[in-house]
Amino acid sequence: MRRFFLISIAGCLFLAACNNVKKPSDANFTKAINEYLAKHGEACTSISRQFPVDIPKSEQKDQFGIGPQMAALEQAGLVHSSNTIAVVHGMLDALQGSTPPQQVKRYELTMEGKKYFRQTPGLLGQTGSFCYGQKTVDLIVKWTEPMTMGAYSQTEVTYTYKIVNLAGWAQRTDVQHVFSNVRDTVNAASKTNQIAGLQLTNQGWEVPGQ
């Protein structure tokens, strides 16, 4: 009986050591970074206008900008277009006054597009974005030896990410051509090192400011 009791204690201590959330380990760091990415790691690309998006003829043949972006999204099935007459509001309206009504190509969201469209934080408040996947940790590459800084132990973790549930439209070459940030984000998955600063709390490791 005494031998069984000692074995049980040893087993409990071993499991406790393995499950210690405060231990610096790949598993604990992966968990902490994934908790942060669950809130801040959705892969999205923003557009500069709100729907419906009206594109005048002068912008429809541009190689870059909102015109070709809408055209690529239409090919991907996220928006559909129609020809109409509308006043196109510009950034200089306050100085120059509104332009007269003109022929435009109007783009609106399709049912498929609505699945991916979000309002996300931007530099000047909320902005319209198409989101195409969720970043999670792919591999912990390395981490620095934890050091005590003030009241916390801290470490710097280098990792790579993967994109879960990557939308098919984000892999299209025409979309990636006009949305370079989509191309860069998709191509960097599992290849490009990312760095996260973690700190130790009474609940375990976490990325500050979640």
Backbone as a printed PyTorch tensor [residue, N CA C, xyz], in Angstrom:
tensor([[[  0.8300,  -1.2020,   0.0000],
         [  0.0000,   0.0000,   0.0000],
         [  0.8710,   1.2600,   0.0000]],

        [[  1.9310,   1.2520,   0.8750],
         [  2.8110,   2.4180,   0.9420],
         [  3.5070,   2.6470,  -0.3930]],

        [[  3.9290,   1.5160,  -1.0320],
         [  4.6160,   1.6430,  -2.3210],
         [  3.6660,   2.2390,  -3.3600]],

        [[  2.4160,   1.7900,  -3.3860],
         [  1.4280,   2.3150,  -4.3370],
         [  1.1920,   3.8020,  -4.0870]],

        [[  1.1480,   4.1970,  -2.8040],
         [  0.9340,   5.6020,  -2.4390],
         [  2.0720,   6.4750,  -2.9500]],

        [[  3.3200,   5.9880,  -2.7920],
         [  4.4830,   6.7460,  -3.2480],
         [  4.5010,   6.8730,  -4.7660]],

        [[  4.1360,   5.7800,  -5.4540],
         [  4.0770,   5.8150,  -6.9130],
         [  3.0320,   6.8200,  -7.3720]],

        [[  1.8850,   6.8720,  -6.6790],
         [  0.8190,   7.8020,  -7.0390],
         [  1.2810,   9.2400,  -6.8780]],

        [[  1.9840,   9.5170,  -5.7660],
         [  2.5000,  10.8700,  -5.5360],
         [  3.4930,  11.2490,  -6.6250]],

        [[  4.3870,  10.3120,  -6.9490],
         [  5.3820,  10.5870,  -7.9860],
         [  4.7120,  10.8570,  -9.3290]],

        [[  3.6600,  10.0750,  -9.6180],
         [  2.9390,  10.2800, -10.8720],
         [  2.2620,  11.6320, -10.9240]],

        [[  1.6630,  12.0460,  -9.8090],
         [  1.0010,  13.3530,  -9.7480],
         [  2.0080,  14.4790,  -9.9170]],

        [[  3.1720,  14.3450,  -9.2710],
         [  4.2040,  15.3780,  -9.3920],
         [  4.7130,  15.4640, -10.8220]],

        [[  4.8490,  14.2960, -11.4820],
         [  5.3160,  14.2840, -12.8680],
         [  4.3090,  14.9800, -13.7800]],

        [[  3.0200,  14.6740, -13.6000],
         [  1.9800,  15.2960, -14.4230],
         [  1.9090,  16.7910, -14.1600]],

        [[  2.0700,  17.1780, -12.9010],
         [  2.0200,  18.6040, -12.5580],
         [  3.1580,  19.3490, -13.2230]],

        [[  4.3470,  18.7180, -13.2460],
         [  5.4960,  19.3550, -13.8830],
         [  5.2640,  19.4870, -15.3800]],

        [[  4.6920,  18.4420, -16.0010],
         [  4.4480,  18.4680, -17.4410],
         [  3.3850,  19.4980, -17.8040]],

        [[  2.4080,  19.7000, -16.8980],
         [  1.2900,  20.5910, -17.1830],
         [  1.4860,  21.9850, -16.5940]],

        [[  2.6850,  22.3190, -16.1480],
         [  2.9610,  23.6120, -15.5400],
         [  2.8830,  24.7050, -16.6040]],

        [[  1.8490,  25.5570, -16.5100],
         [  1.6380,  26.5960, -17.5320],
         [  2.6700,  27.7100, -17.4220]],

        [[  3.4150,  27.7400, -16.3250],
         [  4.4230,  28.7810, -16.1380],
         [  5.7950,  28.3750, -16.6620]],

        [[  5.9100,  27.1270, -17.0640],
         [  7.1850,  26.6300, -17.5640],
         [  7.4720,  27.2020, -18.9530]],

        [[  8.7010,  27.6890, -19.2250],
         [  9.0390,  28.1180, -20.5780],
         [  9.1630,  26.9030, -21.4950]],

        [[  8.2440,  26.7700, -22.4430],
         [  8.2510,  25.6150, -23.3310],
         [  7.5690,  25.9720, -24.6420]],

        [[  7.8550,  25.2070, -25.6840],
         [  7.2170,  25.4320, -26.9790],
         [  5.7000,  25.3490, -26.8650]],

        [[  5.2240,  24.3740, -26.0910],
         [  3.7720,  24.1800, -25.9560],
         [  3.1100,  25.3820, -25.2940]],

        [[  3.7020,  25.8730, -24.2050],
         [  3.1190,  27.0130, -23.5030],
         [  3.2010,  28.2880, -24.3380]],

        [[  4.2850,  28.4630, -25.0620],
         [  4.4260,  29.6500, -25.9140],
         [  3.4530,  29.5910, -27.0910]],

        [[  3.2720,  28.4040, -27.6490],
         [  2.3000,  28.2380, -28.7390],
         [  0.9020,  28.6040, -28.2610]],

        [[  0.5430,  28.1210, -27.0800],
         [ -0.7820,  28.4070, -26.5180],
         [ -0.9630,  29.9130, -26.3160]],

        [[  0.0520,  30.5800, -25.7820],
         [ -0.0530,  32.0170, -25.5050],
         [ -0.1870,  32.8250, -26.7930]],

        [[  0.6250,  32.5000, -27.7890],
         [  0.5710,  33.2500, -29.0510],
         [ -0.7320,  32.9720, -29.7820]],

        [[ -1.2060,  31.7310, -29.7370],
         [ -2.4760,  31.4180, -30.3930],
         [ -3.6500,  32.1400, -29.7430]],

        [[ -3.5970,  32.3100, -28.4230],
         [ -4.6510,  33.0630, -27.7470],
         [ -4.6570,  34.5200, -28.2220]],

        [[ -3.4640,  35.0620, -28.4620],
         [ -3.3680,  36.4240, -28.9890],
         [ -3.8520,  36.4830, -30.4410]],

        [[ -3.4300,  35.5240, -31.2560],
         [ -3.8220,  35.5120, -32.6610],
         [ -5.3190,  35.2700, -32.8380]],

        [[ -5.9360,  34.5770, -31.8890],
         [ -7.3830,  34.3590, -31.9690],
         [ -8.1390,  35.6820, -31.9360]],

        [[ -7.5430,  36.6920, -31.3030],
         [ -8.1810,  38.0110, -31.2100],
         [ -7.6650,  38.9870, -32.2590]],

        [[ -6.3970,  38.8240, -32.6440],
         [ -5.7600,  39.8280, -33.4990],
         [ -5.1450,  39.2320, -34.7700]],

        [[ -5.3800,  37.9750, -35.0410],
         [ -4.6740,  37.3360, -36.1420],
         [ -5.5100,  36.9980, -37.3530]],

        [[ -6.7020,  37.6100, -37.4860],
         [ -7.4860,  37.3530, -38.6900],
         [ -6.8110,  38.0470, -39.8700]],

        [[ -6.6140,  37.3070, -40.9540],
         [ -5.9480,  37.8600, -42.1420],
         [ -6.9860,  38.5780, -43.0020]],

        [[ -6.8100,  39.8850, -43.1630],
         [ -7.7880,  40.7080, -43.8870],
         [ -7.0760,  41.6960, -44.7950]],

        [[ -7.7760,  42.1440, -45.8250],
         [ -7.2960,  43.2330, -46.6630],
         [ -8.3880,  44.2900, -46.7360]],

        [[ -8.0220,  45.5240, -46.4860],
         [ -9.0110,  46.6000, -46.4440],
         [ -9.1610,  47.2500, -47.8130]],

        [[-10.3150,  47.8500, -48.0200],
         [-10.5520,  48.6410, -49.2210],
         [-10.7970,  50.0780, -48.7640]],

        [[-10.5900,  51.0180, -49.6570],
         [-10.5850,  52.4270, -49.2560],
         [-11.9620,  53.0800, -49.2880]],

        [[-12.9920,  52.3410, -49.6400],
         [-14.3320,  52.9340, -49.7590],
         [-15.3890,  52.0120, -49.1760]],

        [[-16.5540,  52.5960, -48.9050],
         [-17.6720,  51.8260, -48.3880],
         [-18.5860,  51.4150, -49.5450]],

        [[-19.2900,  50.3010, -49.3680],
         [-20.2190,  49.8310, -50.3960],
         [-21.5360,  50.5910, -50.3080]],

        [[-22.1730,  50.8260, -51.4780],
         [-21.7180,  50.4520, -52.8220],
         [-20.5410,  51.3090, -53.2640]],

        [[-19.6240,  50.7080, -53.9990],
         [-18.4280,  51.4000, -54.4820],
         [-18.6610,  51.8310, -55.9300]],

        [[-18.6010,  53.1260, -56.1730],
         [-18.8030,  53.6660, -57.5210],
         [-17.4560,  54.0250, -58.1370]],

        [[-17.1770,  53.4510, -59.2930],
         [-15.9080,  53.6810, -59.9910],
         [-16.1780,  54.4600, -61.2760]],

        [[-15.7220,  55.7010, -61.3700],
         [-15.8930,  56.4600, -62.6250],
         [-14.9990,  55.8940, -63.7270]],

        [[-15.3020,  56.2730, -64.9650],
         [-14.5370,  55.7570, -66.1010],
         [-13.0520,  56.0520, -65.9670]],

        [[-12.7180,  57.1870, -65.3710],
         [-11.3210,  57.5800, -65.2590],
         [-10.5030,  56.6180, -64.4030]],

        [[-11.1700,  55.8420, -63.5390],
         [-10.4530,  54.9110, -62.6640],
         [-10.5890,  53.4570, -63.1000]],

        [[-11.4650,  53.1960, -64.0520],
         [-11.7500,  51.8090, -64.4130],
         [-10.5970,  51.1370, -65.1420]],

        [[ -9.7400,  51.9150, -65.8000],
         [ -8.6480,  51.3440, -66.5680],
         [ -7.2960,  51.4910, -65.8640]],

        [[ -7.3180,  51.9530, -64.6120],
         [ -6.0790,  52.0600, -63.8530],
         [ -5.4730,  50.6760, -63.6350]],

        [[ -4.1610,  50.6200, -63.5430],
         [ -3.4810,  49.3490, -63.2690],
         [ -3.4880,  49.0000, -61.7840]],

        [[ -3.5700,  50.0350, -60.9400],
         [ -3.5800,  49.8170, -59.4980],
         [ -4.6780,  50.6790, -58.8770]],

        [[ -5.0550,  50.3430, -57.6360],
         [ -6.0600,  51.1300, -56.9410],
         [ -7.4080,  50.4460, -56.9090]],

        [[ -8.4180,  51.2100, -56.5440],
         [ -9.7340,  50.6460, -56.2730],
         [-10.4020,  50.0570, -57.5090]],

        [[-10.1290,  50.6260, -58.6910],
         [-10.7390,  50.1150, -59.9230],
         [-10.3720,  48.6750, -60.2090]],

        [[ -9.0820,  48.3770, -60.3890],
         [ -8.6990,  46.9780, -60.6370],
         [ -8.9600,  46.0540, -59.4440]],

        [[ -8.9620,  46.5900, -58.2420],
         [ -9.2760,  45.7620, -57.0760],
         [-10.7180,  45.2580, -57.1500]],

        [[-11.6500,  46.1620, -57.4730],
         [-13.0460,  45.7530, -57.5930],
         [-13.2340,  44.7690, -58.7440]],

        [[-12.5190,  45.0060, -59.8480],
         [-12.6250,  44.1030, -60.9940],
         [-12.1650,  42.6990, -60.6250]],

        [[-11.0660,  42.5890, -59.8600],
         [-10.5660,  41.2770, -59.4450],
         [-11.5250,  40.6020, -58.4770]],

        [[-12.0950,  41.3850, -57.5640],
         [-13.0540,  40.8190, -56.6150],
         [-14.3220,  40.3400, -57.3210]],

        [[-14.6760,  41.0280, -58.4170],
         [-15.8390,  40.5740, -59.1850],
         [-15.5360,  39.2410, -59.8640]],

        [[-14.3380,  39.1060, -60.4260],
         [-13.9520,  37.8380, -61.0340],
         [-13.9400,  36.7070, -60.0080]],

        [[-13.6420,  37.0620, -58.7650],
         [-13.6080,  36.0610, -57.6910],
         [-14.9920,  35.7710, -57.1230]],

        [[-15.9930,  36.5420, -57.5450],
         [-17.3690,  36.2860, -57.1050],
         [-17.7710,  36.9690, -55.8190]],

        [[-16.9590,  37.9230, -55.3310],
         [-17.2820,  38.5840, -54.0600],
         [-18.1280,  39.8380, -54.2450]],

        [[-18.0850,  40.4370, -55.4320],
         [-18.8950,  41.6160, -55.7300],
         [-19.4820,  41.4500, -57.1260]],

        [[-20.5150,  42.2360, -57.4200],
         [-21.0630,  42.2700, -58.7830],
         [-21.2470,  43.7260, -59.1730]],

        [[-21.1990,  44.0180, -60.4620],
         [-21.2280,  45.4000, -60.9280],
         [-22.4460,  45.6780, -61.7980]],

        [[-22.7730,  46.9550, -61.8830],
         [-23.8220,  47.4370, -62.7790],
         [-23.4490,  48.8520, -63.1910]],

        [[-23.9460,  49.2970, -64.3320],
         [-23.6820,  50.6480, -64.8140],
         [-24.8040,  51.5820, -64.3800]],

        [[-24.4360,  52.7450, -63.8690],
         [-25.4320,  53.7030, -63.3870],
         [-24.8470,  55.1090, -63.4200]],

        [[-25.6480,  56.0800, -63.0050],
         [-25.2270,  57.4730, -62.8960],
         [-25.1790,  57.8420, -61.4130]],

        [[-24.0960,  58.4550, -60.9720],
         [-23.9710,  58.8020, -59.5530],
         [-22.9790,  59.9390, -59.3780]],

        [[-23.0680,  60.5820, -58.2320],
         [-22.0890,  61.5860, -57.8350],
         [-20.9850,  60.8580, -57.0880]],

        [[-19.7640,  61.0320, -57.5510],
         [-18.6190,  60.3910, -56.9130],
         [-17.9790,  61.3900, -55.9650]],

        [[-17.9870,  61.0630, -54.6900],
         [-17.4350,  61.9550, -53.6750],
         [-15.9380,  61.7040, -53.5290]],

        [[-15.1570,  62.7720, -53.5290],
         [-13.7230,  62.6600, -53.3900],
         [-13.2270,  63.3110, -52.1240]],

        [[-11.9380,  63.1380, -51.8440],
         [-11.3350,  63.6910, -50.6350],
         [-11.2710,  65.2140, -50.6670]],

        [[-11.3280,  65.8110, -51.8710],
         [-11.1920,  67.2630, -51.9980],
         [-12.5390,  67.9670, -52.1630]],

        [[-13.6360,  67.2560, -51.8610],
         [-14.9630,  67.8610, -52.0140],
         [-15.1010,  69.1580, -51.2230]],

        [[-14.5200,  69.1820, -50.0250],
         [-14.6590,  70.3690, -49.1730],
         [-14.0100,  71.5870, -49.8080]],

        [[-12.9790,  71.3780, -50.6340],
         [-12.2740,  72.4880, -51.2720],
         [-12.8250,  72.7980, -52.6550]],

        [[-13.1560,  71.7520, -53.4100],
         [-13.5550,  71.9410, -54.7980],
         [-15.0570,  71.8580, -55.0130]],

        [[-15.7670,  71.3300, -54.0350],
         [-17.1880,  71.0890, -54.2230],
         [-17.4100,  69.7440, -54.8900]],

        [[-18.6060,  69.2150, -54.7680],
         [-18.9160,  67.9040, -55.3310],
         [-18.9080,  67.9540, -56.8500]],

        [[-18.4900,  66.8650, -57.4600],
         [-18.5170,  66.7680, -58.9170],
         [-19.9440,  66.4810, -59.3780]],

        [[-20.2900,  66.8270, -60.6140],
         [-21.6420,  66.5450, -61.1140],
         [-21.8480,  65.0450, -61.3080]],

        [[-23.0830,  64.5910, -61.4120],
         [-23.3400,  63.1680, -61.6610],
         [-22.6330,  62.7040, -62.9330]],

        [[-22.1520,  61.4780, -62.9100],
         [-21.4370,  60.9270, -64.0580],
         [-21.6750,  59.4260, -64.1500]],

        [[-21.3100,  58.8520, -65.2970],
         [-21.4510,  57.4160, -65.4690],
         [-20.4140,  56.6920, -64.6060]],

        [[-20.8610,  55.6870, -63.8910],
         [-19.9700,  54.9150, -63.0300],
         [-20.3020,  53.4350, -63.1410]],

        [[-19.3530,  52.6320, -62.7310],
         [-19.6120,  51.2090, -62.5420],
         [-19.7850,  51.0080, -61.0470]],

        [[-20.9550,  50.5720, -60.6460],
         [-21.2660,  50.4040, -59.2200],
         [-21.0620,  48.9500, -58.8070]],

        [[-20.2730,  48.7610, -57.7610],
         [-20.0040,  47.4250, -57.2310],
         [-20.7250,  47.2420, -55.8910]],

        [[-21.3720,  46.0990, -55.7660],
         [-22.0490,  45.7480, -54.5140],
         [-21.6620,  44.3300, -54.1180]],

        [[-21.7920,  44.0350, -52.8370],
         [-21.4260,  42.7110, -52.3310],
         [-22.3810,  41.6350, -52.8280]],

        [[-21.8340,  40.4830, -53.1790],
         [-22.6470,  39.3060, -53.4580],
         [-22.8840,  38.5580, -52.1470]],

        [[-23.7060,  37.5330, -52.1960],
         [-23.9140,  36.7110, -51.0070],
         [-22.6020,  36.0650, -50.5680]],

        [[-21.7820,  35.6750, -51.5340],
         [-20.4820,  35.0930, -51.2070],
         [-19.5780,  36.1440, -50.5750]],

        [[-19.6110,  37.3600, -51.1100],
         [-18.7780,  38.4320, -50.5670],
         [-19.1310,  38.7830, -49.1420]],

        [[-20.4220,  38.7060, -48.8010],
         [-20.8580,  39.0360, -47.4490],
         [-20.2960,  38.0750, -46.4100]],

        [[-19.9130,  36.8730, -46.8360],
         [-19.3300,  35.9030, -45.9080],
         [-17.9530,  36.3740, -45.4110]],

        [[-17.2680,  37.1600, -46.2320],
         [-15.8910,  37.5450, -45.9300],
         [-15.7320,  39.0100, -45.5500]],

        [[-16.7970,  39.8060, -45.7270],
         [-16.6880,  41.2460, -45.4860],
         [-16.8570,  41.5510, -44.0060]],

        [[-15.9770,  42.4080, -43.4630],
         [-16.0030,  42.8100, -42.0560],
         [-15.7390,  44.3140, -41.9570]],

        [[-16.0950,  44.8800, -40.8360],
         [-15.6370,  46.2050, -40.4460],
         [-14.4890,  45.9920, -39.4650]],

        [[-13.2980,  46.4320, -39.8330],
         [-12.1190,  46.2110, -39.0050],
         [-11.4890,  47.5490, -38.6280]],

        [[-10.6970,  47.5900, -37.5430],
         [-10.0520,  48.8490, -37.1420],
         [ -9.0490,  49.3250, -38.1880]],

        [[ -9.1040,  50.6290, -38.4940],
         [ -8.1690,  51.2340, -39.4330],
         [ -7.5170,  52.4530, -38.8270]],

        [[ -6.7170,  53.1390, -39.6080],
         [ -6.0080,  54.3180, -39.1120],
         [ -6.9670,  55.4380, -38.7380]],

        [[ -8.0810,  55.5460, -39.4700],
         [ -9.0450,  56.6260, -39.2310],
         [-10.3800,  56.0880, -38.7360]],

        [[-10.3380,  54.9930, -37.9970],
         [-11.5770,  54.3950, -37.5010],
         [-11.8650,  53.0860, -38.2200]],

        [[-13.1160,  52.6600, -38.2190],
         [-13.4990,  51.4070, -38.8500],
         [-13.3940,  51.5090, -40.3720]],

        [[-12.9210,  50.4380, -40.9760],
         [-12.7960,  50.3930, -42.4280],
         [-13.3180,  49.0570, -42.9320]],

        [[-13.7990,  49.0470, -44.1730],
         [-14.3030,  47.8150, -44.7590],
         [-13.1660,  46.9090, -45.1840]],

        [[-13.2700,  45.6190, -44.8700],
         [-12.2000,  44.6730, -45.1880],
         [-12.7830,  43.3420, -45.6300]],

        [[-12.0290,  42.6450, -46.4640],
         [-12.3360,  41.2620, -46.8010],
         [-11.3390,  40.3780, -46.0470]],

        [[-11.8580,  39.4610, -45.2470],
         [-11.0130,  38.5960, -44.4230],
         [-11.0090,  37.1890, -45.0100]],

        [[ -9.8380,  36.5710, -45.0530],
         [ -9.6910,  35.3420, -45.8250],
         [ -9.0630,  34.1940, -45.0630]],

        [[ -8.8590,  34.3170, -43.7640],
         [ -8.3080,  33.2060, -43.0030],
         [ -7.8660,  33.6450, -41.6200]],

        [[ -7.4390,  32.6810, -40.8240],
         [ -7.0310,  32.9420, -39.4420],
         [ -5.6080,  32.4470, -39.2260]],

        [[ -4.7510,  33.3390, -38.7300],
         [ -3.3690,  32.9500, -38.4450],
         [ -3.3100,  32.1480, -37.1460]],

        [[ -2.5040,  31.0940, -37.1570],
         [ -2.1720,  30.3440, -35.9450],
         [ -0.6880,  29.9840, -36.0200]],

        [[ -0.1310,  29.5820, -34.9020],
         [  1.2870,  29.2190, -34.8710],
         [  1.5150,  27.9390, -35.6670]],

        [[  2.5080,  27.9770, -36.5350],
         [  2.9080,  26.7900, -37.2850],
         [  4.0760,  26.0940, -36.5960]],

        [[  5.0820,  26.8970, -36.1740],
         [  6.2750,  26.3180, -35.5630],
         [  6.9380,  27.3460, -34.6530]],

        [[  7.3330,  26.9120, -33.4700],
         [  8.1750,  27.7460, -32.6030],
         [  9.6180,  27.5290, -33.0480]],

        [[ 10.2540,  28.5670, -33.5590],
         [ 11.6130,  28.4630, -34.0890],
         [ 12.6470,  28.5070, -32.9600]],

        [[ 12.5170,  29.4970, -32.0710],
         [ 13.4370,  29.6300, -30.9480],
         [ 12.8470,  30.6270, -29.9570]],

        [[ 13.4210,  30.6670, -28.7620],
         [ 13.0280,  31.6640, -27.7790],
         [ 14.2090,  31.9820, -26.8820]],

        [[ 14.1990,  33.2120, -26.3760],
         [ 15.3000,  33.6460, -25.5200],
         [ 15.0790,  33.1500, -24.0980]],

        [[ 16.1550,  33.0250, -23.3690],
         [ 16.0550,  32.6310, -21.9610],
         [ 15.2700,  33.6980, -21.2080]],

        [[ 14.1910,  33.3050, -20.4940],
         [ 13.3890,  34.3020, -19.7770],
         [ 14.2190,  35.1370, -18.8160]],

        [[ 13.9410,  36.4430, -18.8030],
         [ 14.6380,  37.3780, -17.9220],
         [ 13.6050,  38.1590, -17.1290]],

        [[ 13.9520,  38.4920, -15.8830],
         [ 13.0470,  39.2760, -15.0450],
         [ 13.2370,  40.7540, -15.3540]],

        [[ 12.1450,  41.3860, -15.8040],
         [ 12.1450,  42.8200, -16.1120],
         [ 11.0370,  43.4580, -15.2790]],

        [[ 11.4230,  44.1790, -14.2100],
         [ 10.4190,  44.7400, -13.3210],
         [  9.7220,  43.6420, -12.5520]],

        [[  8.3960,  43.6020, -12.6650],
         [  7.6180,  42.6230, -11.9070],
         [  7.3860,  41.3290, -12.6960]],

        [[  7.8480,  41.2620, -13.9390],
         [  7.5150,  40.1180, -14.7770],
         [  8.7670,  39.4680, -15.3550]],

        [[  8.6420,  38.1630, -15.6110],
         [  9.6210,  37.4680, -16.4220],
         [  9.1730,  37.5850, -17.8710]],

        [[ 10.1140,  37.8560, -18.7670],
         [  9.7810,  38.0740, -20.1640],
         [ 10.6870,  37.2540, -21.0540]],

        [[ 10.1800,  36.9420, -22.2460],
         [ 10.9570,  36.2260, -23.2450],
         [ 10.5300,  36.6940, -24.6250]],

        [[ 11.4040,  36.5090, -25.5900],
         [ 11.1020,  36.8460, -26.9790],
         [ 11.0500,  35.5560, -27.7790]],

        [[  9.9060,  35.3120, -28.4110],
         [  9.6720,  34.0440, -29.1040],
         [  9.6300,  34.2890, -30.6100]],

        [[ 10.4130,  33.5270, -31.3380],
         [ 10.3970,  33.5690, -32.7980],
         [  9.5910,  32.3780, -33.3010]],

        [[  8.6370,  32.6460, -34.1940],
         [  7.7610,  31.5800, -34.6720],
         [  7.3630,  31.8300, -36.1270]],

        [[  6.8100,  30.8240, -36.7610],
         [  6.1850,  30.9830, -38.0680],
         [  4.6910,  30.7160, -37.9040]],

        [[  3.9040,  31.2680, -38.8290],
         [  2.4520,  31.0780, -38.7590],
         [  1.9480,  30.2980, -39.9710]],

        [[  0.7620,  29.7640, -39.8190],
         [  0.0280,  29.1830, -40.9410],
         [ -1.3470,  29.8370, -40.9660]],

        [[ -2.0340,  29.7310, -42.0720],
         [ -3.3660,  30.3350, -42.2060],
         [ -4.3920,  29.2150, -42.2730]],

        [[ -5.2620,  29.1830, -41.2870],
         [ -6.3160,  28.1780, -41.2120],
         [ -7.5240,  28.6770, -42.0010]],

        [[ -8.1900,  27.7690, -42.7050],
         [ -9.3840,  28.0940, -43.5000],
         [ -9.1060,  29.1970, -44.5220]],

        [[ -7.9880,  29.0670, -45.2220],
         [ -7.6160,  30.0480, -46.2380],
         [ -8.6360,  30.0260, -47.3730]],

        [[ -9.2370,  31.1840, -47.6500],
         [-10.2510,  31.2920, -48.6950],
         [ -9.6240,  31.0970, -50.0720]],

        [[-10.3510,  30.4330, -50.9530],
         [ -9.8460,  30.1750, -52.2880],
         [ -9.5850,  31.4460, -53.0740]],

        [[-10.4360,  32.4700, -52.8780],
         [-10.2630,  33.7000, -53.6620],
         [ -8.9560,  34.4120, -53.3200]],

        [[ -8.4540,  34.2350, -52.0940],
         [ -7.2050,  34.8830, -51.6950],
         [ -5.9930,  34.2300, -52.3410]],

        [[ -6.1670,  33.0600, -52.9290],
         [ -5.0690,  32.3700, -53.5930],
         [ -5.0210,  32.6550, -55.0920]],

        [[ -6.0060,  33.3950, -55.6020],
         [ -6.0460,  33.7190, -57.0200],
         [ -4.9330,  34.7170, -57.3750]],

        [[ -4.2980,  34.5000, -58.4990],
         [ -3.2100,  35.3890, -58.9050],
         [ -3.7080,  36.7880, -59.2310]],

        [[ -4.9200,  36.9170, -59.8150],
         [ -5.4130,  38.2560, -60.1440],
         [ -5.7240,  39.0540, -58.8780]],

        [[ -6.2370,  38.3890, -57.8480],
         [ -6.4950,  39.0680, -56.5770],
         [ -5.1720,  39.4620, -55.9160]],

        [[ -4.2190,  38.5630, -55.8890],
         [ -2.9320,  38.8530, -55.2640],
         [ -2.1650,  39.9360, -56.0190]],

        [[ -2.4170,  40.0800, -57.3100],
         [ -1.7340,  41.1060, -58.0970],
         [ -2.1470,  42.5020, -57.6640]],

        [[ -3.4400,  42.6910, -57.3630],
         [ -3.9240,  44.0360, -56.9970],
         [ -4.0060,  44.2390, -55.4870]],

        [[ -3.9380,  43.1530, -54.7240],
         [ -3.8690,  43.2320, -53.2630],
         [ -2.5290,  42.6160, -52.8440]],

        [[ -1.4740,  43.4120, -52.8950],
         [ -0.1400,  42.8840, -52.6120],
         [ -0.0090,  42.3860, -51.1710]],

        [[ -0.7810,  42.9660, -50.2480],
         [ -0.6980,  42.5180, -48.8570],
         [ -1.2600,  41.1000, -48.6990]],

        [[ -2.2620,  40.7540, -49.5170],
         [ -2.7670,  39.3740, -49.5020],
         [ -1.6860,  38.4220, -50.0020]],

        [[ -1.0490,  38.7930, -51.1110],
         [  0.0290,  37.9680, -51.6690],
         [  1.1500,  37.7760, -50.6520]],

        [[  1.5690,  38.8660, -50.0050],
         [  2.6830,  38.7780, -49.0590],
         [  2.3240,  37.9270, -47.8490]],

        [[  1.0960,  38.0830, -47.3410],
         [  0.6730,  37.3260, -46.1580],
         [  0.5650,  35.8410, -46.4590]],

        [[ -0.0260,  35.5070, -47.6110],
         [ -0.1840,  34.0960, -47.9890],
         [  1.1750,  33.4630, -48.2610]],

        [[  2.0420,  34.1650, -48.9830],
         [  3.3480,  33.5960, -49.3320],
         [  4.2710,  33.4500, -48.1240]],

        [[  4.0550,  34.2760, -47.0940],
         [  4.9300,  34.2270, -45.9140],
         [  4.5660,  33.1050, -44.9520]],

        [[  3.4120,  32.4930, -45.1320],
         [  2.9630,  31.4360, -44.2200],
         [  3.9620,  30.2840, -44.2120]],

        [[  4.3470,  29.8670, -43.0170],
         [  5.2840,  28.7640, -42.7770],
         [  6.6980,  29.0560, -43.2790]],

        [[  6.9740,  30.2990, -43.7040],
         [  8.2870,  30.6280, -44.2520],
         [  8.9780,  31.7730, -43.5210]],

        [[  8.2240,  32.7790, -43.1420],
         [  8.8030,  34.0050, -42.6080],
         [  8.6890,  34.0400, -41.0940]],

        [[  9.8010,  34.3170, -40.4170],
         [  9.8020,  34.3720, -38.9570],
         [  9.0350,  35.5900, -38.4450]],

        [[  8.2580,  35.3800, -37.4020],
         [  7.5600,  36.4280, -36.6730],
         [  8.1100,  36.4390, -35.2460]],

        [[  8.0190,  37.5690, -34.5860],
         [  8.5290,  37.6830, -33.2140],
         [  7.4170,  38.1830, -32.2940]],

        [[  7.2820,  37.5300, -31.1580],
         [  6.2990,  37.9320, -30.1530],
         [  6.9910,  38.0480, -28.7990]],

        [[  6.7130,  39.1350, -28.0880],
         [  7.2030,  39.2870, -26.7280],
         [  6.1800,  38.7380, -25.7540]],

        [[  6.5910,  37.8100, -24.8990],
         [  5.6820,  37.1970, -23.9320],
         [  6.1250,  37.5390, -22.5160]],

        [[  5.1600,  37.6050, -21.6110],
         [  5.4750,  37.8160, -20.2050],
         [  4.7480,  36.7820, -19.3560]],

        [[  5.3360,  36.4800, -18.2180],
         [  4.7860,  35.4670, -17.3240],
         [  3.8880,  36.1310, -16.2870]],

        [[  2.6470,  35.6270, -16.1670],
         [  1.6970,  36.1100, -15.1620],
         [  1.3360,  34.9400, -14.2480]],

        [[  0.4630,  35.1980, -13.2840],
         [  0.0320,  34.1190, -12.3970],
         [ -0.8180,  33.0860, -13.1330]],

        [[ -1.2780,  33.4190, -14.3490],
         [ -2.0600,  32.4900, -15.1490],
         [ -1.2140,  31.7710, -16.2020]],

        [[  0.0670,  32.1100, -16.2460],
         [  0.9250,  31.5150, -17.2610],
         [  1.4540,  32.5720, -18.2230]],

        [[  1.9600,  32.1330, -19.3750],
         [  2.5470,  33.0460, -20.3560],
         [  1.4630,  33.6860, -21.2090]],

        [[  1.6870,  34.9780, -21.5530],
         [  0.7320,  35.6630, -22.4240],
         [  1.4270,  36.7820, -23.1840]],

        [[  0.8160,  37.1810, -24.2960],
         [  1.2750,  38.3600, -25.0330],
         [  0.6310,  39.5830, -24.3750]],

        [[  1.4240,  40.5630, -23.9120],
         [  0.8540,  41.7190, -23.2280],
         [ -0.1000,  42.5020, -24.1340]],

        [[ -1.0760,  43.1320, -23.4970],
         [ -1.9790,  44.0310, -24.2050],
         [ -3.0090,  43.3520, -25.0780]],

        [[ -3.4270,  42.1370, -24.7160],
         [ -4.4210,  41.4320, -25.5340],
         [ -5.7740,  42.1420, -25.4680]]])
